[in-house]
Amino acid sequence: MTVDGRHADAASEAPTLVDVLESRLGDPFDDDNPLGFTALLRADERGEMCAAGERALDEHGLNADFVPTALGGRLSHLEELVAALRAVYRRDPCLGLGYGMSSFIAAVNVWLAGDERQQRHAAGLLLSNRRIAAAYHELAHGNDMAGAECAVAETGAGPVLRGRKEVVTNIRRADALVVFARTDERRGSRSHSQVLVDKRDLDLGRVRDLPRFLSSGMRGVQLHGIEFDDCPLPPGSVLGRTGGGLETALRSFQITRTVLPAVMCGPVETGLRVTLRHLLDRRLYGRSAMDLPYLRSTLAGTYADLLAVECLSATVLRAVQVLPAEVSVLASVFKHFGSALLLDVMYTLSELMGAHFYLRGGPSAIFQKLLRDVRVVSFGHAARGACESNVLPQLPVLARRSWVSPDPQPAPEELFRLDTPLPPLRFDRLKLTGSGSDHLTGSLRASVPGLSGRSAELGGLFLAEHAALARDCRALPLSELGVTTGPRGSELVTRTGHVFAAAACLGIWQHNRHRGGPQGAPVWLQAVLTRLYGRLSGRPTALPEELTEPLVTELLDRLGTGRAFDLTGRTLPDGTRGAMP
């Protein structure tokens, strides 16, 4: 039941770079593996990054995946970047964030706004296994970037940096910083800029490291702060034009808000894998725990939920290259929807684990670490509230334009067809708003009439929901379009996420059946749509047996044959477990 069928002929294909990385990192369930869960848990208990893991990623040259090919790196498709990061995140989100994702978050701003000199300098650092930190955050202002006080001030001797940044990943051990700083005392969208500074060019006597901020999750990630005391800035430090920092940040967020929940699917998949292994070894009421109908139904539901996030993830990642003008809405909706659903899956799995979910020793100990680490997906880098603030003003525009068009425009096939080559990755094609264009729901409206049976019924429910959503968004008052919005605005963004996810799942299913995926009755599609529609009413729907059993069978088969639970079903180096008969 693999969605795109890619595992069917995997044995005849040459190993990909992700396969090479997985092999280098080894079987995470092997206690003797220096990069396995046992070693990663020891580092977590010490509040440290796994040093052996960082050395392995240096040897692999993971940073090359963050650098565009034109600058000597490997970055040409976000799908490939996410696959590489996910291989790391599924073992240890700390290693994924602390080694790589934090540098990528900073570097995207350089690829977007930097001149040739700045881009080549950043690329040279990363390709030499160095780090760049993104210094956005100030505790006093949170996600209110327009209120940031750290500033570039003009003096008689030239520009200086003054102020502080706090809770920044790797800011102490980074070799360069991208600092979001005020360059105009007047409020407004042109009041801030971004500057790229190499620490070697700073007067360290004018820079003070702030103490580390301790955290319950991501314990190994170094979260420090920095304070600038009128620190002179080298000439040519500003990225792009002065006053363009907020615009650059908002465009870069379209990339990073897409990538972060996509890679967080990795540790959630591991959580599901650990739970399955635990339940296979567990006996309850005189029988195997896996024989209990409630547990089987709940496992199938979590798998369907994970597939929903996977499908929207794949679609939005491809949209960056296929429909870049629409990513402003898609990325924020995906971050809002995906982060909530991934957390819900992990919490549900913790209930299935029982008391074992919080044990810090034993075969399931990695679960409690992953549960703590995954929580960052809802607030890290950009909180769900910030995503709402970006989406809400655009919903009435969508509702008055593409959502009510009598001739819905479906997305190009390459948005969904996973084996179709993508156009080049062009950061300059990202727009600040979607201008009321939405090909994703256009595909939903165009394709549902061609469905039959239960799939048609479920599709019809989402068409009706989309029509109701359009009506409600058109009626949204101006007072509900800003940061002071109430529950109504938040609910509309949540509903939009579910409609987008349904459209993505339908598109992925329709355009990948030729690759050996499900033929005939689309069991996984019906399961995902059933769960999504149930969530719209606030009550996740328990799947009926005819949908539960095929999904559980698929899960156990993938576990037993060492294949991923994602859309690819690729082979992993994990220790295999025999499937239930």
Secondary structure by P-SEA (a helix, b strand, c coil): ccccccccccccccccaaaaaaaaacccccccccccaaaaaaaaaaccccaaaaaaaaaacccccccccccccccccaaaaaaaaaaaaaacaaaaaaccaaaaaaaaaaaccccaaaaaaaaaaaaacbbbbbccccccccccccccccccccccccbbbbccccccccccccccccccccccccccccccbbbbbccccccccccccccbbbbccccccbbbbbbbcccccccccccccccaaaaaaaaaaaaaaaaaaaaaaaaaaaaaaaaaaaaaacccccccccccaaaaaaaaaaaaaaaaaaaaaaaaaaaacccccccaaaaaaaaaaaaaaaaaaaaaaaaaaccccccccccccaaaaaaaaacccccccccaaaaaaacccaaaaaaaccccccbbbbccccccccccccccccccccccccccccaaaaaaaacccccccaaaaaaaaaaaaaaaaaaaaaacccccccccccaaaaaaaaaaaaaaaaaaaaaaaaaccccccccccaaaaaaaaaaaaaaaacccccccaaaaaaaaaaaaaaaaacccccccccccccccccccc
